[in-house]
Amino acid sequence: MGAGIGTLLRNVRYEVLPAKATEDKVLAHVPRDAVVTVTASPVKGLEPTLGLATRLSAHGYRVVPHVPARLLRDEVHLKEVVDRLRAARVDDVFLPAGDADPPAGVYDGALPVLRALSELGRPFARVGVTGYPESHPLIHDDVTIQAMWDKREHATYIVSNLCFDARVLGEWIGRIRRRKVTLPVHVGVAGPVQRAKLLSMATKIGVGESTRFLTKHASWFLRFAAPGGYAPERLLARAEEALTAPSAGVAGLHLYTFNQIAETEKWRRALLERLEG
């Protein structure tokens, strides 16, 4: 691996879950120049996400709360969320469709919320949307790429969902660029997570949540359990050419920490030292 991967490692986003100890872990281990994104749960709703985002912003972090469309009741609720985040000096949000089933209100996907934000005068400088390198369990690949095209007028960047296959990741980046989707991409990579800790974290999220999590991501656990386990640096080495090509438009890495925040930052620093001598 070379300097290109080093650049991506310096432009990281740490995805964390709003659990009881998350704030202390971030303060102890995450540098202030890293972006921290805070997930939202259909079980717990938006409040834990908004609360943690507000506190981390007050500590000086660049915070990106996840605001799933399917957790918003209506435009009034959206405006309340916008006002609260703006008051907390948050200027970047990630807007997925979300998994709440049924939806909490009138929105069943991200595009109507993106349009509503535009109508509110684009209150955030940056707005992220989801990309799916590996097939979405319910949506055809061509539809997900078309969705990115539809969202491009309202969003400013894409965050790719987890992908463990360097070839698939490279092909996906090529496909979205051929379709003239030019938004910068933050590539989603699982940190150096241990399988036992990941299972434990999934359980702590909540019974209903963890069951859905395990069902959706069964293939992840097979990879973590494989001989030698999972190592993010191997994925980055295999995908280096695809990720660092100027035409790829990859802006950085989105590290899924599963709240193993100290371990993820230790891994990132060690790899940077190795790459930069």
Long-range contacts (C-beta under 8 A, 24 or more apart in sequence): 1-233, 1-236, 1-237, 1-240, 1-275, 2-240, 2-244, 2-275, 3-275, 3-276, 4-240, 4-243, 4-244, 5-236, 5-237, 5-240, 5-243, 5-244, 5-275, 6-272, 6-275, 6-276, 7-244, 8-187, 8-236, 8-243, 8-244, 8-250, 8-252, 8-253, 9-253, 9-268, 9-271, 9-272, 9-275, 10-252, 10-272, 11-251, 11-252, 11-253, 12-252, 12-253, 12-254, 12-255, 12-268, 13-37, 13-64, 13-159, 13-186, 13-252, 13-253, 13-254, 13-255, 14-255, 14-257, 14-261, 14-264, 14-265, 15-39, 15-254, 15-255, 15-256, 15-257, 16-52, 16-257, 16-259, 16-261, 17-41, 17-201, 17-205, 17-258, 17-259, 18-44, 18-48, 18-49, 18-51, 18-52, 19-204, 19-259, 21-259, 22-52, 22-259, 22-261, 23-52, 23-55, 23-56, 25-259, 25-261, 25-262, 26-56, 26-59, 26-61, 26-261, 27-59, 28-262, 29-261, 29-262, 29-265, 30-61, 30-261, 30-265, 31-265, 32-60, 32-61, 33-62, 34-61, 34-62, 35-61, 35-62, 35-63, 35-64, 35-92, 36-61, 36-62, 36-63, 36-64, 37-63, 37-64, 37-65, 37-66, 37-94, 37-254, 38-63, 38-64, 38-65, 38-66, 39-66, 40-65, 40-66, 40-67, 40-68, 40-71, 40-98, 41-205, 41-206, 41-209, 42-68, 42-70, 42-71, 42-98, 42-99, 42-100, 42-101, 42-209, 43-205, 43-206, 43-208, 43-209, 44-206, 45-71, 45-104, 46-71, 46-72, 46-81, 50-81, 50-84, 50-85, 53-85, 53-88, 53-90, 54-84, 54-85, 54-88, 54-90, 57-88, 57-89, 57-90, 58-88, 62-92, 63-90, 63-92, 64-90, 64-92, 64-93, 64-94, 64-126, 64-128, 65-90, 65-93, 65-94, 66-93, 66-94, 66-95, 66-96, 67-93, 67-94, 67-95, 67-113, 68-95, 68-96, 68-97, 68-98, 68-99, 68-100, 69-95, 69-96, 69-97, 69-98, 69-103, 69-107, 69-108, 69-109, 69-110, 69-112, 69-113, 70-97, 70-98, 70-99, 70-100, 70-101, 70-103, 70-104, 70-107, 70-108, 70-109, 71-98, 71-100, 71-103, 71-104, 72-104, 72-105, 72-106, 72-107, 72-113, 73-104, 73-105, 73-106, 74-105, 74-106, 75-116, 77-105, 78-113, 78-116, 78-117, 78-120, 79-120, 82-117, 82-120, 82-123, 82-124, 85-124, 86-123, 90-124, 91-124, 91-125, 91-126, 92-124, 92-125, 92-126, 92-127, 92-128, 93-124, 93-126, 93-127, 93-128, 94-127, 94-128, 94-129, 94-159, 95-127, 95-128, 95-129, 95-155, 96-129, 96-130, 97-130, 99-212, 110-147, 110-151, 111-147, 111-150, 111-151, 111-154, 114-151, 114-154, 114-155, 115-154, 117-154, 118-153, 118-154, 125-156, 126-156, 126-157, 127-154, 127-155, 127-156, 127-157, 128-155, 128-156, 128-157, 128-158, 128-159, 128-186, 129-155, 129-157, 129-158, 129-159, 129-183, 130-158, 130-159, 130-160, 130-161, 131-158, 131-159, 131-160, 131-161, 131-172, 131-176, 131-185, 132-160, 132-161, 132-172, 133-160, 133-161, 133-163, 133-165, 133-168, 133-169, 133-172, 133-173, 134-161, 134-162, 134-163, 134-164, 134-165, 134-168, 137-216, 145-175, 145-176, 145-179, 145-181, 148-176, 148-179, 148-181, 148-183, 149-179, 149-180, 149-181, 152-181, 152-182, 152-183, 155-183, 156-183, 156-184, 157-183, 157-184, 157-185, 157-186, 157-251, 158-183, 158-184, 158-185, 158-186, 159-185, 159-186, 159-188, 159-254, 160-185, 160-186, 160-187, 160-188, 160-254, 161-188, 162-188, 162-189, 162-190, 162-217, 162-220, 162-256, 163-187, 163-188, 164-190, 164-219, 164-220, 164-223, 164-230, 164-235, 166-235, 166-238, 166-239, 166-242, 167-238, 169-239, 169-242, 169-243, 170-239, 170-241, 170-242, 170-243, 173-242, 173-243, 173-248, 173-249, 173-250, 174-242, 177-247, 177-248, 177-249, 182-249, 183-249, 184-249, 184-250, 184-251, 185-248, 185-249, 185-250, 185-251, 186-250, 186-251, 186-252, 186-253, 186-254, 187-239, 187-243, 187-250, 187-252, 187-253, 187-254, 188-253, 188-254, 188-256, 189-232, 189-235, 189-236, 189-253, 189-254, 189-255, 189-256, 190-220, 190-230, 190-232, 190-255, 190-256, 190-258, 191-232, 191-255, 191-256, 191-257, 191-258, 191-260, 191-263, 191-264, 191-267, 192-230, 192-231, 192-232, 192-260, 192-263, 192-264, 192-267, 193-224, 193-230, 193-256, 193-257, 193-258, 193-260, 193-263, 194-224, 194-229, 194-260, 194-263, 195-221, 195-224, 195-225, 195-229, 197-258, 197-260, 198-224, 198-258, 201-258, 201-259, 201-260, 232-267, 233-267, 233-271
